[in-house]
Amino acid sequence: MPFIPVFGFLGSDYMRIRPDLKMVKDPYTGTEYVVVPPIMPDIAIIHATKGDRFGGVTTLSARNDRLLAMASRKTIAVVEELVEPDQVLPGLHEVYVAPVHIAAVVLAPGGAHPTGCPGRYGIDEAHMKAYVAASKDETSFARYLEDYILTPKDHNQYLEKVGFKPDGR
């Protein structure tokens, strides 16, 4: 779509500071609405519960991953589990994202850590608190990046460092 109507911007300063926002009149009611241009990311990375070798993935319906994948020029899906194509069926509270929207599937159990993957593992609250505390100044954040992002050689080494087990405990 070339634009989408949004509610709540009328009477706000958004119209003054965002010249890309426009007003359009609803041809049916005559009501004026603010419309915003589409967002088209170059690359999106989504997390999915499972995926197949062709790019079909199942992700949580509460997230906008399918919409993000459809809007992006390329999407990489990080999956907890690689399954056969006939097993990429959405369960309760899940949606299917078709291979046409996925450029690559990366198998990375625990790939959502330190956030959670409902039904697989929860949020690592202690790690999240450490991250938030580290992000308060440049020195502690640089130390966090060194410890958890730059030093581990790969995803498995990161998971070892944080004590994450494949079963989510």
C-alpha positions in Angstrom: 0.0 0.0 0.0 1.3 3.5 -0.7 0.2 4.8 2.7 -1.8 3.8 5.8 -4.1 5.9 7.9 -3.2 6.3 11.5 -5.2 7.6 14.4 -4.0 9.9 17.2 -1.8 12.2 15.2 -4.4 14.9 14.6 -3.8 17.8 16.9 -0.3 16.7 17.8 3.0 18.2 16.8 3.8 15.2 14.5 2.3 17.1 11.6 4.6 20.0 12.2 7.8 18.0 12.6 7.1 15.2 10.0 6.6 16.7 6.5 6.2 13.1 5.1 2.8 12.8 7.0 -0.2 13.9 4.9 -3.9 14.4 5.3 -6.4 12.6 3.2 -10.2 12.8 3.1 -12.1 9.5 3.4 -14.2 9.4 0.2 -17.1 7.7 2.0 -17.5 9.9 5.1 -15.5 13.0 4.3 -13.5 12.6 7.6 -9.9 13.7 7.3 -7.2 11.3 8.4 -3.4 11.4 8.8 -1.6 9.0 6.5 1.9 7.7 6.8 4.2 6.3 4.1 5.1 2.7 4.2 8.2 1.4 5.9 10.3 -0.8 3.7 13.4 -2.1 5.6 16.3 -3.4 3.5 16.8 -6.3 5.9 14.7 -7.7 8.6 15.7 -10.4 11.1 12.9 -12.3 12.7 12.8 -15.1 15.3 10.7 -18.2 14.5 9.9 -21.3 16.5 10.5 -23.5 13.5 11.4 -23.4 9.8 12.2 -25.6 6.8 15.0 -25.6 4.3 12.9 -23.8 1.7 12.2 -20.8 3.9 8.8 -21.5 5.3 8.7 -20.5 9.0 6.2 -20.5 11.9 6.4 -17.5 14.2 4.3 -16.1 17.1 1.1 -14.4 16.0 1.4 -11.8 18.8 4.4 -10.3 17.0 4.3 -8.6 13.6 7.0 -10.8 12.1 4.9 -11.9 9.1 4.1 -8.3 8.3 7.7 -7.3 8.8 8.9 -10.1 6.5 6.4 -9.1 3.8 7.4 -5.4 4.0 11.2 -6.0 3.9 13.3 -6.4 0.8 15.1 -9.3 2.5 14.3 -11.3 5.6 16.5 -13.6 7.6 14.6 -16.0 9.9 16.5 -17.3 13.0 14.7 -20.5 14.0 14.8 -22.7 17.1 14.2 -25.8 15.1 14.7 -27.0 11.5 11.9 -29.3 10.4 10.6 -30.9 7.2 8.3 -28.7 5.1 5.2 -30.6 6.1 5.9 -29.9 9.8 5.9 -26.1 9.5 2.3 -25.8 10.5 1.3 -23.0 12.8 -0.1 -24.0 16.1 -2.2 -22.0 18.5 -1.0 -18.4 18.6 1.3 -18.9 15.6 1.3 -17.8 12.0 3.0 -19.2 8.9 5.4 -17.0 6.9 5.8 -18.2 3.3 9.2 -18.9 1.7 8.7 -16.2 -0.8 9.3 -13.7 2.0 12.3 -15.4 3.6 15.8 -15.0 2.0 17.6 -17.2 4.6 16.9 -19.6 7.5 19.4 -19.8 10.3 19.2 -22.6 12.8 20.1 -21.1 16.2 18.4 -22.8 19.2 18.3 -20.2 21.9 18.6 -17.5 19.3 16.1 -15.2 21.1 18.2 -15.1 24.3 18.1 -13.0 26.5 14.5 -12.5 25.5 12.3 -15.5 25.5 10.7 -17.8 23.0 7.2 -18.7 24.4 6.7 -22.4 24.6 10.4 -23.0 24.4 12.1 -20.8 27.1 11.4 -17.7 29.1 13.1 -14.3 29.4 16.5 -14.4 31.2 15.5 -11.6 33.6 19.0 -11.5 35.3 20.7 -11.1 32.0 18.2 -8.4 30.9 18.8 -6.5 34.1 22.6 -6.8 33.6 22.1 -5.4 30.0 20.0 -2.5 31.2 22.5 -1.6 33.9 25.4 -1.9 31.5 23.6 0.4 29.0 23.6 3.3 31.3 27.1 4.5 30.4 29.6 4.0 27.6 32.3 2.2 29.6 30.0 -0.4 31.1 28.2 -0.9 27.8 31.6 -1.4 26.0 32.5 -4.0 28.6 29.1 -5.8 28.1 29.6 -5.8 24.3 33.1 -7.2 24.8 32.0 -9.9 27.1 28.8 -11.1 25.4 29.0 -10.0 21.7 32.7 -9.6 20.6 34.5 -12.3 22.6 32.3 -15.4 22.0 33.4 -17.0 18.8 30.0 -18.2 17.9 26.4 -18.5 19.1 27.1 -21.7 21.0 30.0 -20.1 22.9 27.7 -17.2 23.8 25.1 -19.7 25.1 27.7 -21.4 27.2 28.9 -18.1 28.6 25.3 -17.1 29.7 24.6 -20.6 31.0 21.7 -21.3 28.5 20.8 -24.9 28.0 19.1 -26.1 24.8 16.1 -27.2 26.9 15.6 -23.6 28.0 16.8 -24.0 31.6 
